[in-house]
Every structure is written in structure tokens, then in C-alpha cells.
Amino acid sequence: MQSYDDDWTDSQRALYDECYQAGGEWADDPDTPSEDVQHVINLGEADDDTLADAEIDFPPLVDAVTQATGENVTSVPASHDDPGFRGFLDGVRDAVADDTFGL
């Protein structure tokens, strides 16, 4: 389910939406390894204290943000406050069945 922050701008919401769609499509792709989907699910379950304001360079996420922004991005803030990160993770989580990977 799509989940915006109340204080996000329209452009942040658009970034979230595009990354959400990209995450869902990536997770639904039969060529996507289940280990990679599990990795993203684990990132989504981690709290921001665990992520420690790190940057993540996971290629499908970076590609989604690059495509959504039209700018060359090499990493994405690993924070649930970041619309690209959260959108991609939410899209992946919503694309897999509830009983997949212990969700």
C-alpha cells in the first residue's frame, strides 16, 4: 500500500510513486532472484537506526531512482524518510504474496 509522508512535496510523492511501481515490477519479474527480493524485504523491515543513515547502491533501487529523477544516481539514502527508498521497498513488499518470506 502506498504510504506518503504528510510533509512531502508533489515531486517527492511522484518519486515515491515511480519507485513504488519499479519495485513492484522488479519483484514480479520471474528473472529476479528470490535472494534479492529477500534482501529488499529485509531492508524494508530494518529501522532507520539500524540503517544508520547509510547510502545504498543496490542496482535495481539505484536504477529506479535514476529513471524516476532523470539524473545519474550512484546511491540512495537508506532511510524510510527518503521517497525513492521507501517507494521501491513498499512496491516490492506489496508485489509479493503475504506468505512469502515470512511477511
Secondary structure as GFF3:
##gff-version 3
##sequence-region A 1 103
A	DSSP	alpha_helix	10	28	.	.	.	ID=ss1
A	DSSP	alpha_helix	34	45	.	.	.	ID=ss2
A	DSSP	alpha_helix	48	51	.	.	.	ID=ss3
A	DSSP	beta_strand	55	56	.	.	.	ID=ss4
A	DSSP	alpha_helix	59	69	.	.	.	ID=ss5
A	DSSP	beta_strand	76	77	.	.	.	ID=ss6
A	DSSP	alpha_helix	83	95	.	.	.	ID=ss7
A	DSSP	three_ten_helix	100	102	.	.	.	ID=ss8
###
